Amino acid sequence: MEPALLAALQQLCRERIAPEAMERDRTARFPQEHLDALAKLGLMGAGAPRSLGGLELDTPSFMRVMEELAASCASTAITWGVHASVGTHPILDAGSAEQQQRWVPQLARGERLGAFALSEPGSASDAAGSMQCTAVRRGDEYIINGAKQWITNGQHAGLFILLAKTQPELRAKGISAFVVPRETPGLSIGKHEDKMGLRASVTNTIHFDDARLPADCRLGAEGDGFKVAMKALDASRIGVGAQALGLARAAVGHAAAWCQEHAPGQGVQFQLADAHVRVEASRRLVQRAAHLRDAGKPYTKEASMAKLYATETAVRAAWLGVQVRGEAMGPSDAERIFRDARVMTIYEGTSEIQRLVIARQLGLPSA
């Protein structure tokens, strides 16, 4: 990343995003102004090619943006991250030239906010096997029916990457991917989740009731959807690792600042030292996976390692940030980070799923 861009991002985080994080968390106010500021820096199209209006940042630079945003406000970070990764990358990876020219510049300029619609009510971690949302081909259209749940950016999204079954009997091989604009007839936004953490980000249920989508909105061939989704999630898991890294960095920073004023014992000092080591180790894992992705080498295992270690580090660091304050705990950045951190070991694949992925990559037999 160019030093001038990094400096501008850090200034934005320091002067605008971080100071507003507590109030946005309290009021659950969506960070639209922050997205507008990121768009002015070109960062809404961080990973998109310059020919399509993006910055064409490499993956390590993309992860640095995520870390900086998360260290200031995790809600802003996840809002931007979903848009710039799983809300955009599937079009770049599987879309035709016409689809890329049509949709990516709008995403890169921040005119449309991207979202990723995979999870469904009751699907848990078996998104492919339990998927109920269907897309039935009728002439030049697909008729889509079903619901998606826990969709980040749902209420404000202008474009959804949708996974639906075109041949339900084939399970994962019967899933197809689609680009679905917000104005699609039959698409409606449902329940807004009142969450414990990440309260300034929006999470909704999305309903499709005989939604009519032109066939040219399908990404790739019928049945390619699961591969499209898994490729997007591999990269996104590095991003969640970077988000957790930023949050852990902030948790340790706030705890250290508190301790500098309150003279903790050596036991607390040792815990903070261990937490700092885990933060630095998380950064190495995130950057390792990012470099492998850009080198065109397999990185599924490394992405899961980065997500597993960094998210569990964030939870531990956030716990420590609250613990050192003891009975003095009240509304604070430490308390907000504590609530924000917990979900990171759940979305984009739970810690248990990451361990399963790593075990399979090691060639271990299924239990």
C-alpha positions in Angstrom: 0.0 0.0 0.0 1.3 3.5 -0.8 2.4 5.3 2.3 0.2 8.3 1.5 -2.9 6.1 1.3 -2.1 4.4 4.6 -1.5 7.7 6.3 -4.8 9.0 5.0 -6.6 5.9 6.3 -4.9 6.1 9.7 -5.9 9.8 9.9 -9.5 9.0 9.1 -9.5 6.2 11.7 -7.9 8.4 14.4 -9.9 11.6 13.8 -13.3 10.3 12.8 -13.9 6.6 13.1 -12.5 5.7 16.5 -13.9 8.8 18.3 -17.4 7.8 17.1 -17.3 4.1 17.8 -18.8 4.2 21.3 -21.7 6.4 20.3 -22.4 4.4 17.2 -22.4 1.2 19.3 -24.8 2.8 21.8 -27.3 4.0 19.2 -26.7 1.2 16.6 -26.2 3.9 14.0 -25.0 2.6 10.6 -21.6 4.1 9.6 -22.6 5.5 6.2 -20.5 8.6 6.7 -17.4 6.4 7.2 -18.2 4.4 4.1 -18.5 7.7 2.1 -15.1 8.7 3.4 -13.6 5.4 2.5 -15.1 5.7 -1.0 -13.4 9.1 -1.4 -10.1 7.3 -0.6 -11.0 4.7 -3.3 -11.1 1.9 -0.6 -14.6 0.7 -1.4 -13.0 -0.8 -4.4 -9.8 -1.8 -2.6 -9.3 -5.2 -4.3 -10.9 -4.4 -7.6 -8.7 -3.8 -10.7 -8.0 -0.3 -11.8 -9.7 -0.9 -15.1 -13.0 -1.3 -13.2 -12.5 1.7 -10.9 -10.7 0.0 -8.0 -7.3 0.4 -6.3 -6.1 -3.1 -7.1 -4.5 -3.5 -3.7 -2.7 -6.7 -3.1 -4.1 -9.0 -0.4 -1.6 -8.0 2.4 -2.5 -4.3 1.8 -6.2 -5.2 1.9 -5.7 -6.9 5.2 -3.8 -3.9 6.6 -6.9 -1.8 5.8 -9.1 -4.2 7.6 -6.8 -4.2 10.7 -6.7 -0.4 10.9 -10.5 -0.1 10.6 -11.1 -2.9 13.2 -8.7 -1.3 15.7 -10.9 1.8 15.5 -14.5 0.4 15.0 -15.2 -3.3 14.4 -18.7 -2.4 13.1 -17.2 -0.2 10.4 -14.6 -2.9 9.6 -17.1 -5.7 9.0 -19.4 -3.4 7.0 -16.6 -2.5 4.7 -15.0 -6.0 4.7 -18.2 -7.8 3.6 -18.7 -5.3 0.8 -15.1 -5.3 -0.4 -14.5 -9.1 -0.2 -17.4 -11.5 -0.4 -19.7 -8.8 -1.8 -17.3 -8.0 -4.7 -14.8 -10.9 -5.2 -17.2 -13.5 -6.6 -18.0 -11.2 -9.5 -14.3 -10.7 -10.2 -13.6 -14.5 -9.8 -16.6 -16.0 -11.6 -18.3 -13.1 -13.5 -18.2 -12.5 -17.2 -16.6 -9.4 -18.6 -20.0 -7.9 -19.1 -21.0 -8.6 -15.5 -17.8 -7.1 -14.2 -18.2 -4.0 -16.3 -21.8 -3.6 -15.2 -21.5 -4.1 -11.4 -17.9 -3.7 -10.1 -17.5 0.0 -10.9 -20.7 0.8 -8.9 -19.3 -1.2 -6.0 -15.9 0.4 -6.3 -17.4 3.9 -6.2 -19.6 3.0 -3.2 -22.8 3.6 -5.2 -23.9 0.1 -4.2 -23.0 -1.7 -1.0 -22.3 -5.4 -1.4 -23.6 -8.3 0.7 -23.2 -12.1 0.6 -26.3 -14.2 1.0 -25.4 -17.8 1.9 -26.7 -18.6 5.5 -30.3 -19.6 6.1 -32.5 -20.2 9.1 -31.5 -23.4 10.7 -28.6 -24.1 8.4 -25.8 -23.8 11.1 -22.5 -24.7 9.5 -24.0 -27.1 6.9 -24.9 -24.4 4.5 -24.9 -26.6 1.4 -26.7 -29.7 2.8 -29.5 -27.8 4.5 -30.0 -25.0 1.9 -33.7 -24.5 1.0 -33.5 -21.4 -1.2 -34.2 -22.3 -4.8 -33.7 -20.7 -8.2 -35.8 -22.3 -10.9 -35.0 -21.6 -14.6 -38.0 -20.4 -16.6 -37.0 -19.2 -20.0 -34.7 -16.2 -19.7 -35.3 -15.8 -15.9 -34.8 -17.6 -12.6 -37.6 -17.6 -10.1 -36.1 -17.4 -6.6 -37.9 -18.5 -3.4 -36.6 -18.8 0.1 -35.0 -16.8 2.9 -31.4 -15.9 3.9 -30.5 -15.0 7.5 -27.8 -13.1 9.3 -26.9 -11.1 6.2 -24.5 -8.4 7.0 -25.3 -5.1 5.2 -28.7 -6.5 4.3 -30.8 -3.4 5.0 -28.4 -1.0 3.2 -27.1 -3.4 0.5 -27.6 -2.4 -3.2 -26.3 -5.8 -4.5 -26.4 -9.3 -3.1 -24.2 -12.3 -4.0 -26.8 -15.0 -3.7 -26.3 -18.8 -3.4 -29.4 -20.9 -4.2 -30.2 -24.4 -5.4 -30.9 -24.9 -9.0 -30.8 -28.7 -8.7 -31.6 -29.5 -5.1 -31.1 -33.3 -5.6 -27.4 -32.7 -6.3 -26.7 -31.0 -2.9 -23.5 -29.0 -3.1 -23.2 -29.6 -6.9 -26.7 -28.3 -7.4 -25.9 -24.8 -6.0 -25.6 -21.8 -8.3 -24.4 -18.2 -7.6 -26.2 -15.1 -8.7 -25.8 -11.3 -8.7 -29.0 -9.9 -7.3 -29.6 -6.1 -7.4 -31.6 -4.6 -4.6 -34.4 -3.6 -6.9 -35.2 -7.2 -8.0 -39.0 -7.7 -7.9 -39.9 -10.2 -5.1 -36.9 -9.3 -2.9 -37.7 -7.9 0.5 -35.7 -7.0 3.6 -36.9 -8.7 6.8 -36.0 -8.7 10.4 -33.1 -6.5 11.7 -31.1 -8.4 14.3 -30.6 -6.6 17.6 -27.1 -7.9 18.3 -24.9 -8.1 21.4 -21.9 -6.7 19.5 -21.1 -5.1 16.2 -24.2 -3.0 16.8 -23.5 -0.3 14.3 -23.4 -2.9 11.5 -26.7 -4.1 10.1 -27.7 -7.8 10.0 -31.0 -8.8 8.4 -33.1 -11.6 7.1 -33.7 -11.4 3.3 -36.8 -12.9 1.7 -37.3 -14.0 -1.9 -40.9 -14.5 -2.9 -41.1 -15.5 -6.6 -38.3 -13.0 -7.2 -37.7 -12.7 -10.9 -34.0 -12.5 -11.9 -32.7 -12.4 -15.5 -30.6 -15.5 -16.3 -27.6 -13.3 -17.2 -27.3 -12.5 -13.5 -26.0 -16.1 -12.8 -22.3 -16.2 -12.0 -20.6 -19.0 -13.9 -22.3 -22.2 -14.9 -25.2 -23.8 -13.1 -23.8 -25.9 -10.2 -20.7 -23.7 -9.8 -22.1 -21.8 -6.8 -20.5 -23.9 -4.1 -17.1 -23.5 -5.6 -17.7 -19.8 -6.0 -18.7 -19.5 -2.3 -15.8 -21.5 -0.9 -13.3 -19.5 -2.9 -14.8 -16.3 -1.6 -14.9 -17.7 2.0 -11.2 -18.7 1.9 -10.2 -15.1 1.2 -12.8 -13.7 3.6 -11.5 -15.9 6.4 -8.1 -14.1 6.1 -10.1 -10.9 6.3 -11.9 -12.0 9.5 -8.4 -12.9 10.9 -7.3 -9.3 10.1 -10.4 -7.9 11.7 -9.8 -9.9 14.8 -6.2 -8.8 14.7 -7.2 -5.2 14.8 -9.7 -5.7 17.6 -7.1 -7.7 19.6 -4.5 -4.9 19.0 -7.0 -2.3 20.3 -7.9 -4.5 23.3 -4.3 -4.8 24.4 -3.7 -1.1 23.8 -6.6 0.0 25.9 -5.6 -2.4 28.7 -2.0 -1.3 28.6 -3.1 2.4 28.8 -5.3 1.6 31.8 -2.5 -0.3 33.6 -0.1 2.6 33.0 -2.4 4.7 35.2 -3.3 2.1 37.8 0.0 0.3 38.5 -1.0 -3.4 38.1 0.9 -6.3 39.6 3.4 -8.4 37.8 0.7 -11.1 37.0 -1.2 -8.6 34.9 1.9 -7.4 33.2 2.7 -11.0 32.2 -0.8 -11.5 30.8 -0.5 -8.4 28.7 2.9 -9.5 27.5 1.4 -12.8 26.4 -1.5 -11.1 24.7 0.9 -8.9 22.8 2.8 -11.9 21.6 -0.4 -13.5 20.4 -1.3 -10.3 18.5 2.0 -10.4 16.7 1.7 -14.1 15.9 -1.8 -13.4 14.5 -0.4 -10.8 12.3 2.2 -13.2 10.9 -0.5 -15.8 10.2 -2.7 -13.3 8.5 0.1 -12.0 6.3 1.3 -15.5 5.5 -2.1 -16.5 4.1 -2.4 -13.2 2.3 1.0 -13.6 0.5 0.1 -17.2 -0.5 -3.1 -16.0 -2.0 -1.3 -13.5 -4.2 1.3 -16.0 -5.2 -1.4 -18.2 -6.6 -0.6 -21.0 -4.1 -3.0 -23.1 -2.0 -4.0 -21.2 1.1 -7.1 -22.9 2.5 -5.3 -24.3 5.5 -3.4 -21.0 6.1 -6.6 -19.0 5.9 -8.3 -21.2 8.5 -5.2 -21.0 10.7 -5.2 -17.2 10.6 -8.9 -17.0 11.3 -8.8 -19.6 14.1 -5.8 -18.1 15.9 -6.6 -14.4 15.5 -10.2 -14.7 16.4 -9.5 -16.7 19.6 -6.7 -14.2 20.4 -9.3 -11.3 20.0 -11.6 -13.0 22.5 -8.8 -13.6 25.0 -7.5 -10.1 24.6 -10.9 -8.6 25.0 -11.5 -10.7 28.1 -8.2 -9.5 29.6 -9.2 -5.9 28.8 -12.3 -6.2 30.9 -10.6 -8.3 33.6 -7.9 -5.8 34.4 -10.6 -3.2 35.3 -12.4 -5.4 37.7 -15.2 -3.7 39.5 -14.4 -0.4 37.8 -15.9 -1.8 34.5 -18.5 0.3 32.8 -19.4 1.5 29.3 -16.0 1.9 27.6 -14.0 0.9 24.6 -12.9 -2.3 26.5 -16.5 -3.3 27.1 -17.5 -2.6 23.5 -14.6 -4.7 22.2 -15.5 -7.5 24.6 -19.0 -7.7 23.0 -17.7 -7.2 19.4 -15.0 -9.9 19.7 -17.2 -12.9 20.6 -18.9 -13.4 17.2 -15.6 -13.5 15.3 -15.1 -17.1 16.4 -18.5 -17.9 14.8 -19.1 -16.2 11.5 -17.3 -17.2 8.3 -17.0 -20.6 9.9 -16.8 -21.4 13.6 -13.6 -22.3 15.3 -14.7 -25.9 15.2 -15.1 -25.6 11.4 -11.6 -24.1 11.1 -10.1 -27.0 13.0 -12.0 -29.4 10.8 -10.6 -27.7 7.7 -7.1 -27.7 9.0 -7.3 -31.4 10.0 -8.5 -32.3 6.5 -5.7 -30.3 4.9 -3.3 -32.4 7.1 -4.8 -35.5 5.6 -6.4 -36.7 8.8 -9.4 -39.0 8.4 -12.9 -37.8 9.2 -14.1 -38.7 12.7 
